[in-house]
């Protein structure tokens, strides 16, 4: 999906598809790291979660920069490619999210994998809506708005995972939004 997104982003000029592409690449690395440390000591799982949190944050910052650059360029993306690829990506992420749903309240490592996939599915729906918006308005703003939201989600999720991983590394438990302690 990363390669499909990159090509589609280049062809269509969509920043939200580019955001999605970088996200897919990050997830592939993230899932690989998560699986690699699954059987290791919790401290290694927390260290990996910290790295993932930092990379999610930097992805968000990169997308913010790309949004500003595209806003100054002012060229609207091609909406049909955006919509079709957004839909294919949504199918890919929903199937992964269903597999990971059971792990949504695990440690920082498992939780970050679930959060990434959930955010991806939300992002895909947003890309599809952006494509409709670009189609309807003939401007780049819906695409840039969605890319901004995706960047903000990444930065927020990043902060949450970094906080939990740091707490695990220092031996404290951090309550989730759901109120569970781990």
N, C-alpha and C positions, 0 to 999 in steps of 0.2 A: 504493500500500500504506500510505503514511503516513496518508491520510485514512480508509481502511478501519480501520486500527488505532486511530486517535483515537476514531472513532465507537464502535467495539467496546469500547474501554477505558471510555468514558463509560457505555455501556449496561450493561456487565458489572461495572464497578468494579474491574477487574484492573490492578494496578500493573505486572505484567510485560508486559502488552500496551501500556501507556503507554510503558514503557522501549523496547519494540520500535518504537513509533511515532516517538519522538524520534530513535531510531537510524536509521530509514528517511529521515527528513528530513535528518539530518546526512550520510547517505551520498549523497543526491541532490546536495546542495551540494558535498560532497567530490568526487564523480565529476566534476561540472561544473568545479570548480577544477582537478582533475587533468588533464582534457582540455584546458582553457584554456592550461595552462603546458607541455603535452607537448612543443611545439616550441621553447619558450624555453630560455634558458641554464639549466644545472643549478642555479645559485644560486636562481633563481626557483622551481624545482621543490622545492628544499629548504626555502625560505621557506614555501611552501604546505603542505608536509608538517608544518612546525612549527605552523602555524595549525590544521591538522587534528588534530594530536596534542593541542594545548591544548583544542580543542573536544570531542574524545573524552573527555578527562579531566573537563571541566566537566559533560558529559552524565552521567558516572558519579557525580559528586558530587550532581547534581540528583536522580537516581534514588534514591540513598541517603537523601536528605531525604524523598522521597515515601514510601519504605518505612517510615521512622520515623513519619511522619504517619498512614499507613494502619494501622500496628500499634497505634497509640493509639486509632484509630477503631474497629478490630476487626470491621468488617463483611466477611464473606467475599464474594469475587467470584462471578459467575455462570459456571460452568465450561463449559457447552456453547459459548457464544459464544467464550470463550477458546480452546477446542480447535479449533474450526472455523477461526477466523481465524489461529491459530497455524499450522495446516496449510497454508492458502493462502499465508501469508507464507513458509513453508519452501519451497514449490514455486518461488516467485518468487526467493528467494535462492539455491537450489541451481542454478537455470538461470544466474544471473549468476556464481556461483562457478565453474561449469564453463567459462564464457567467459574468466574471469580467471586460471584455474589456471596458465597458462603464465607469468604475470608475477609469481608468488609470490616470486621471488628478485631482483626488479629493484631500482632505487634506492628511497629512502625513500618517494617519491611513489607509485610503482607498488606497492610492498610494502604501503603503508597501505591502498590500495584493496582488495587481496587479503585482508589481515587483517580489514578491516571486514566484507567479505562472508562470510568464513569464520566470524567471530564471530556474524554475524547468523543463519547457518544453525544454529549450535550453540544460539543463543538461542531460535530457533523451536522446536527439538526440546524445549528446556527449558520453554517456554511450554505446549506440548502435555502434557508430563509434569506441569507444575504444575496444569493443568486437571484431569487425572486425579486428582491429589492432593487438590485442592479438592473434587472430586466425591466422593472416597472418605472424606475426613475431615470435610467440612462446615465447615472453618475456612479462614481467609485465609493460614495459614502457608506452605503450598506455593507460593502465588503470591508472597509476600513473600521467601521464600528464593530463588526463581528470580530475582526482581528484584535481590536482593543480589548473586547470582553474576554477573548480566549487568553490573551496575555495576562489580564488581571486574574483570571481563574488560576493560571499557572503560578503566578506570584503568590496568591493566597494559599493554594495547596502546598506550595513550596515552604512557606512560613510554618504551616501546620506540621508538616513532616519533619522539618528541621527542629522545631520545638520539641516534638515527641522523641526524636532520635537523641537530641542532646540530654533530655531528661532520662532516657534509658541509659545513656552512657554515664551519667552521673549517679545512677542508681535510684532515681525518683520515678514515680508513675505520674502520668499526666492524664487527667480525665478527658475523654472524647466529648464531642458535642452531645452524643447520646447519653452521657452520664456514666458510662462503664469505666471502671478502673482496670488496668492490666498490669 
